[in-house]
Amino acid sequence: MLVQPLSAADWNLFLCLARGESWIVPLKEQLLFQHQWKSYFLALRHAGKTCGFVSAVSYRHSGWIGNLLVDPNLRGRGYGHFLFEEALKFLQQRPLKRIWLTASEQGRPLYEGYGFQQIDRVIRWSSPGRGGPMPVPAVATLNCLIALEQDCWSEDRRDLIQALALESVLLQQPDQLALLQAGLDVWQLGPWSAARTDSRSTRLLLDAAIAATPADKSLFVDILGSAGLELLLRQTGFVRCGHNSLMCQGDVPRLHGVMALASFGSIG
């Protein structure tokens, strides 16, 4: 078995398999993995066939494992375990303090066997857009979000945030900053971090995100369970549509002020 970066043909297969799993793979994430993060997305080849995929993103102090996907016709042969172990080895070659991933209820026992522990829950919410005017531009800059994210995650994620910020809107409320990411199929709210939270500011930020999302698009947000936003999300029209466990191996930081992830569970 051989693990290599994806080819163009591999990308088409991955996206086809991802659709079969009802995964959302935003275009910005695809572009990251096809260009500056190309070495972080791996395909497993065996007997002349591409059997599965996994991504292993390395930041300065932490890594993220995501997009673990095996062709349904080839499952039960150990390919998933092999891919996961290869992603772990890839990241463990670096001087990282911790490795993150999100796991389904079915997958959590596997990851616990590798020393991962559940830190929080990631709950996905969605709302139809309202197609209103864009919100008032934030006074804060993108560097303010980068600094706030670093404080919240104990990690410098400027490369990720700068890439996601293209054609996105920076939303601001007192002590809170978030990116509203425009997408071809769906829009996403995140990353979203806060130095301090209050219900009024949180409600205004959610309202602004829904209002700015086109009426023919859905807005998704992956909220940490510890943020305690369920009531506000329901009041603003969001509905719950899934959940996963946020798991970590290594030196676990206190996630101070993390409201929502920057991706759909695959890169943080």
C-alpha positions in Angstrom: 0.0 0.0 0.0 1.2 3.5 -0.9 0.1 6.9 0.5 0.7 9.9 -1.8 -0.7 13.4 -2.4 -3.8 13.6 -4.5 -3.8 13.8 -8.2 -6.5 15.6 -10.2 -8.3 12.3 -10.8 -8.1 11.6 -7.1 -9.9 14.9 -6.3 -12.8 14.0 -8.5 -13.1 10.6 -6.8 -12.9 12.1 -3.3 -15.6 14.7 -4.1 -17.8 12.0 -5.5 -17.4 9.8 -2.3 -17.8 12.9 -0.1 -21.1 13.7 -1.7 -22.2 10.1 -1.1 -21.6 10.7 2.6 -23.4 14.0 2.5 -20.2 15.8 3.4 -19.8 19.5 2.8 -16.4 20.3 1.3 -16.2 24.1 0.7 -14.4 25.3 -2.4 -11.9 27.3 -0.2 -10.9 24.2 1.6 -10.4 22.4 -1.7 -8.2 25.2 -3.0 -6.1 25.1 0.1 -5.5 21.4 -0.3 -4.8 21.7 -4.0 -2.2 24.4 -3.6 -0.4 25.5 -0.4 -1.5 22.5 1.6 -1.1 19.9 -1.1 1.2 17.8 1.0 -1.4 17.6 3.7 -4.0 15.6 1.8 -3.2 12.0 1.1 -4.6 9.2 -1.0 -4.1 5.5 -0.3 -3.3 3.4 -3.4 -3.4 -0.4 -3.4 -3.3 -2.9 -6.3 -3.6 0.0 -8.8 -6.6 1.5 -7.2 -7.2 4.6 -5.1 -8.9 3.2 -2.0 -9.3 6.1 0.4 -8.3 9.5 1.7 -7.2 11.4 4.7 -5.9 14.9 5.5 -3.3 15.8 8.1 -2.8 19.5 8.5 0.2 20.8 10.5 0.1 24.2 12.2 3.0 25.5 14.4 2.0 23.7 17.6 -0.9 21.5 16.6 -2.2 19.3 13.9 -5.7 18.3 12.6 -6.7 15.0 11.1 -9.8 15.0 8.8 -11.4 13.8 5.6 -10.8 10.1 6.5 -12.8 8.4 3.8 -12.7 4.9 2.2 -14.5 3.8 -0.9 -17.6 2.0 0.4 -16.9 -0.9 -2.0 -13.5 -1.4 -0.3 -14.4 -1.1 3.4 -13.7 -3.8 5.9 -10.1 -4.4 4.6 -8.2 -2.2 7.1 -7.7 0.7 4.8 -9.3 3.2 7.3 -7.0 2.1 10.1 -4.0 2.3 7.8 -4.8 5.8 6.6 -5.4 7.0 10.1 -2.1 5.6 11.3 -0.3 7.2 8.4 -1.8 10.5 9.2 -0.7 10.2 12.8 2.8 9.3 11.8 2.9 12.2 9.4 2.0 14.6 12.1 4.1 13.0 14.8 7.2 13.6 12.8 6.7 17.3 13.6 7.3 18.9 17.0 3.6 19.4 17.7 2.1 19.7 21.2 -1.3 18.2 20.2 -3.4 16.7 17.5 -7.1 17.4 17.0 -9.9 15.6 15.2 -13.7 15.4 15.2 -15.3 12.0 15.5 -18.7 10.4 15.1 -20.1 8.3 17.9 -19.1 5.2 15.9 -15.5 6.4 15.3 -14.8 7.7 18.9 -13.8 4.3 20.4 -11.2 3.9 17.6 -9.6 7.2 18.4 -9.7 6.7 22.1 -7.5 3.6 21.5 -4.9 6.0 20.1 -4.9 8.2 23.2 -7.4 10.8 22.0 -9.9 12.1 24.5 -13.1 14.0 24.1 -12.7 17.7 24.9 -16.0 19.1 23.7 -18.8 18.5 21.3 -19.2 20.1 17.9 -22.9 20.7 17.0 -23.9 21.8 13.5 -26.7 24.3 13.0 -28.2 25.6 9.8 -30.6 28.4 8.8 -31.8 29.7 5.5 -30.4 33.1 4.5 -32.5 36.2 4.3 -30.7 38.0 1.5 -30.5 41.3 3.2 -27.8 44.0 2.9 -24.3 43.3 4.0 -23.6 44.3 7.6 -21.7 47.4 8.6 -17.9 46.8 8.0 -16.1 45.8 11.1 -13.8 48.3 12.7 -11.4 45.5 13.6 -9.0 44.1 11.1 -8.3 40.5 10.1 -5.2 40.7 12.2 -7.4 41.2 15.2 -9.2 38.0 14.4 -5.9 36.2 14.0 -4.7 37.4 17.4 -8.0 36.5 19.1 -8.0 33.0 17.5 -4.4 32.5 18.7 -5.5 33.4 22.2 -8.5 31.1 22.1 -6.7 28.1 20.5 -3.1 28.6 21.8 -2.2 28.4 18.1 -1.2 30.7 15.2 -3.6 29.9 12.4 -3.0 32.9 10.2 -2.5 30.9 7.0 -5.9 29.3 7.4 -7.7 32.5 8.4 -6.1 34.5 5.6 -7.2 31.9 3.0 -10.7 31.7 4.3 -11.0 35.5 4.5 -11.0 35.9 0.7 -14.6 36.9 -0.4 -15.7 36.6 3.3 -17.2 39.2 5.6 -15.6 40.0 9.0 -18.4 40.4 11.6 -17.9 42.2 14.8 -19.7 42.7 18.1 -18.2 43.8 21.4 -15.4 41.4 22.2 -16.5 39.0 19.4 -15.2 38.4 15.9 -16.3 36.0 13.2 -15.9 35.3 9.5 -19.0 34.9 7.3 -17.6 32.7 4.5 -19.4 32.9 1.2 -19.7 29.7 -0.8 -21.0 28.4 -4.1 -23.5 26.0 -2.4 -23.6 27.0 1.3 -22.3 29.8 3.5 -20.6 29.2 6.8 -20.2 31.2 9.9 -16.7 30.6 11.4 -14.2 30.9 12.8 -16.0 32.7 15.6 -14.1 33.6 18.8 -14.8 35.8 21.7 -12.8 37.4 24.5 -16.1 37.9 26.4 -19.6 36.9 25.5 -23.0 38.4 26.3 -26.3 37.2 24.8 -27.2 40.6 23.2 -23.9 40.7 21.2 -24.2 37.1 20.3 -27.7 37.5 19.1 -26.8 40.5 17.0 -23.9 38.7 15.4 -26.1 35.7 14.5 -28.8 38.0 13.1 -26.2 39.8 10.9 -24.9 36.5 9.5 -28.3 35.3 8.6 -29.4 38.6 7.1 -26.2 38.8 4.9 -26.5 35.2 3.6 -28.4 35.1 0.2 -32.0 33.9 0.4 -31.2 31.0 -1.9 -28.3 29.7 0.3 -28.2 27.9 3.6 -26.0 29.2 6.4 -24.1 26.6 8.5 -22.2 27.0 11.7 -20.3 24.3 13.7 -20.7 25.5 17.4 -18.8 24.1 20.3 -21.2 22.7 22.9 -19.4 24.5 25.7 -20.3 27.8 24.1 -23.9 27.3 25.4 -25.7 28.9 22.5 -28.5 26.5 21.8 -31.3 28.8 23.0 -30.0 31.8 21.0 -29.5 29.7 17.9 -33.1 28.4 18.1 -34.4 31.9 18.7 -32.7 33.2 15.6 -34.1 30.5 13.4 -31.3 27.9 13.3 -32.1 24.2 13.5 -29.7 21.5 14.7 -28.6 19.1 12.0 -25.8 16.9 13.5 -23.0 16.6 16.0 -19.5 15.1 16.5 -17.0 14.8 19.3 -14.0 17.2 19.4 -11.1 15.1 20.4 -7.4 15.8 21.2 -4.2 13.8 21.8 -1.4 15.5 23.7 -1.1 18.7 25.7 -4.8 19.8 25.8 -5.2 23.6 26.1 -8.2 25.3 27.7 -10.3 26.4 24.7 -11.0 29.9 25.9 -13.6 31.8 23.9 -14.0 29.4 21.0 -17.5 29.7 19.7 -17.4 28.0 16.2 -14.9 26.2 14.1 -13.4 27.6 10.9 -14.2 24.5 8.9 -16.6 21.6 8.8 -14.4 19.6 11.2 -11.5 18.9 9.0 -9.0 21.6 9.6 -10.0 23.4 12.8 
